[in-house]
Amino acid sequence: MRERLPEYLKRPIIDTDKTRTVRRILKTNCLNTVCENARCPNKNECYAKNTTTFLIMGNVCTRNCRYCNIGCAKPEPLDINEPEHIAKAVKELRLKYSVITSVTRDDLPDGGAQHFANCIYSIRKLSPYVKIEILTPDFKGDTQALDTIITAHPDVFNHNIETVRELFKTARPQAIYERSLDVLKYIKNNSNILTKSGLMIGLGETFGQIETTLIDLKNVGCDILTIGQYIQPSKEHLPVAKYYRLEEYEILKSMAQNIGFKHYQIGPLVRSSYRAAELV
């Protein structure tokens, strides 16, 4: 029998003038958000604060990670006007900190790196003082694609490791643990951009495996860490192996501190972009 969703993982529905304004601006600019597409539990809290995480390059993915709510299908061609629309929405929302993520686009020669760069350039053209965090796929480890990102120079480069090495083949069959580490290492070794990564827990990992993963991330120079509970999006996705207790998150915080992380968000509802500005 599966565990019930603990009360501390449930969030109330919030519908205010602010949340409606955010939805209107997103709809007017024909934009996707990871908040909607990935069914983020913090969506309403973030909308109420006039923040959101933009999802670029469509809302279907070329990979089929078994924990993710974003669908896997043949993607549409890139919308060349999307960077301009993102920049306009950032300005209308009066954001001081903007987070942009994407589906994985293995069908594109550069994995969409130039499209990320174009979004950064467009935002800075309209809102030069906005700080920009990007959450990217691994670009198949292509260093030319990563050089494109480095040239655009976001304030924070985030690439999520997502889970421990032992669960990659189950949860992320088209990804490679070492490749994700190499991506973070390349950015750190070739720029002064802050790097960030995150894990979902509750897929069957052990505390020892989490600790090894955090050490691996620290060894490639990762500056910022996030850890949150995996919540099954549907019955077709991987089941939850465990709901971590609140006191166990305190153990993980101590673990992160002992390994040397100074900037982290660790808690049941933490997601990679949750309260991102507060960590920088």
N, C-alpha and C positions, 0 to 999 in steps of 0.2 A: 504493500500500500504506500502510495506516495505521500510525502509530507505536504501539509497545507501551507499556503503562502503565509509567512508570519505577518502579523499586523504592522510591524515596522517597515515592511516593504510596500505597504499600500499607500497610495496618495489620493487625496480628494480631487475632484474635478473643480477647476477654478475658471470661471468665465466672467471677465470684467471688461471694462472699456479698453484697458491696455492689451489684454490677450486678443481681443477682437481687432484692435488696431494692427497688431503684429501679423495676424492672419490675413488681414486686408492687404497690407503692404506686400506680403509674400505672394498672394494671389495676383495682385496687380502686375507684379514683375515676373510672373510665370516661373516662380522659383520652388525648388524642392528643399526640404529640410530633413536632416537625419532624425530630428525630433518626431516627425510624423512617420517617416518611412521605416524607422527602426523601432517604433513604439516606445520611445524613451519615457520612463516613469517620471522624469523631472520636467517634462515638456511644459506643463502649465505654470510651474514655478518660474521657469526661465522666461516664458512669454510674459508673465506678470512683471518681470524686471526689464522688459524690452530687449531681451536677448534671444538669440537663436543660433543654431549651427547649420550653415548652408550646405546642402548636398549638391555637388556639381556633376556634370557629365551624365545626366539622366538618373533614373531610379531603378534600373535593372543592372545586374552585375554579371561579369563573365566568370566569376568563381561561385562555388556553391558551398560556402562554409556552413556547417551544420547547426550553428547556433544563431545565425543571422536572419532577421525578418525580411531583408531586402531580397527581392526575387532574382533568380538566375535565368537569363534569356539572352537572345541576340539584341545587343543595344542599338539605340538609334544613333544617327550621326551627331556629332557635337553641334551644339547651338553656338555659333560664333558670337552671338550677341549676349550670351550669358554673363561674361565678365562685366559688361556694362550694366546689366540688370542687377548683378550682385552689388556693384559699387553704388548704384542708385538706392538700393534698399538699405545698405549700410548708412548712407547719408540720411535717408528719411527716418530711420530708426534712431538716429543720432548716437550710434554706437561709438564707444571709445575703444572697444576690444572686439575684434571680429574673428570668428572661427569658421573655417571652410574645410569640409571633408568631401569625399567622393566615393562613388562605387569604384570597383577595380575594373579597369579597361585594358585587359590584355590584348584586345583587338587593335589597339592603337600602337604605332611604332615606338612612341616614347611613353606609353602608358598614361598619357594625359598630362605629362609634366609641364608642357608649354601652356596648356589650358589653365593649370594652377597658377603659373607665372603671370598669365594675362589677367587673371582675377586680382592678383596682388597689385599689378601695375595700375589696373583700372580703379581699385579702391584708393590707392595713394594719390591718384590724379584728382579725385573728387574730395577725398578726406585724408590729407597728408599726415595728420597726427594720430590716426587710428592705428593701434597695434594689431598685428595680424598673426594668428596661429593657423597652421594648416595641419590636417590629419590625413596622411596619404597612404596609399597602398605601397607595396614594396618595389613597384616598377620592375619586377623580375631582377632586381639588383643591378640594373643598368646605370652605370656611373655617369654616362652622358645625360641621362634624364635627371639624375641627382644634381649634376652641375647646373642644369637649367634652373632647378629650384634654388640652389645656392646663389646664383646670379640675381634672382628676384629677391632674395634675402627676406623671407618672413621673419618675424620676431621670434616665433617658436615653431620648430619642426617636430610634429608628433607622428610616430608610427607605432601602432600597438603590437606588442608581442602576442597579446590576447590570452595565451595559455602556456602551460609548462611544456617542455620538450616532449615528454612522454605522451602527451595527448594531441600533439599536432596532427598526426595521421588520421585520428578520429575526428577532430573538430575542424581542422584546416587542411584537408587533403591536397590542396593545390598550392600550399605555402610551405616554406622551409624555415625551421627555427633559426638556423645559423644565418640564413639570408637576411632575416629581419634584424638580427644583431648587426650584421655587416652594414646594412643601410644606415642604422643609427650611428655606427662607428665612422662611416664615410663622411656623414654630415659634420660630426663633431671634429674630425681630423682635418677637414678642409674649409671650415668656416668658424665664425664666432656665434653662430645661431644656437639658441638654447634648444636642447633636445628633450623629448618627452615620450613616455611609453606607458602602457597600461595592461592590466590583466583582468579577466573575468575569473571569479572563483566559484566553485560549486559544480564543476564538471567531473570531479573524481580525483583531483590532485591531492597530494599530501602537503603538510607544512614544510617538510624537507624539500620537496620539489619546488614549492613557492620560493623558499629561501635561495635555492640554487639559481632560480630564474632572476631574482633580484640581484644576486651577486653578478650574474652574467650581464645584466643591464648596467650595473654600476661600472663594471669593467670596460664597457664601451663608451663610458662617459655620459650616460643618461642623467640629465639634470632633474627632471620632474617625473614623478610616479603617480599613477592612479590605480586603485584596486577596488572593485565592486562586485556585488553578487550577480551571478548569471540567473536570469529569469527566462524560463522557456516561453518563446513567443507563440508556439502552437504545438499540437501533438505530433506534428511532422518533424519537429526539431529535436535536438538532443535533450533527453530528460535531465532534470536537476538531480545531481547525485547527493547534494547536501546544501542546506541553508545554514550559513555560518551564523553563529550566535553573536550578539553584540560584544560580549567580552572577548571573543576571538579576534574581532577587528582591533581591539586594543593590543593584543599579542602581535598582530601584523604591523601595527604602527611602531611598536618597539623593535620589531625585526628590521623594518625599513630604516629606522634611526641608527641601529647598531651597524647596519651595512654601510651607512654613510649618506643616505638621502636626507637632504635638508628641506626639500619642497615636495610635499605629497598630499594627496587626498585619498583616504582609505575609509570606506564605510559601505553599508549595505546598498545604498542607492547611488553611489558614486559611478559616474560614467566618464569617459575620457575627456569630454568637453565641459563637464559639470563645474561651475564656478571657476572656469579657466582663468579669468582675469585675476582672481584672488591669489593664484599660485605664482604669478609673474611679478 
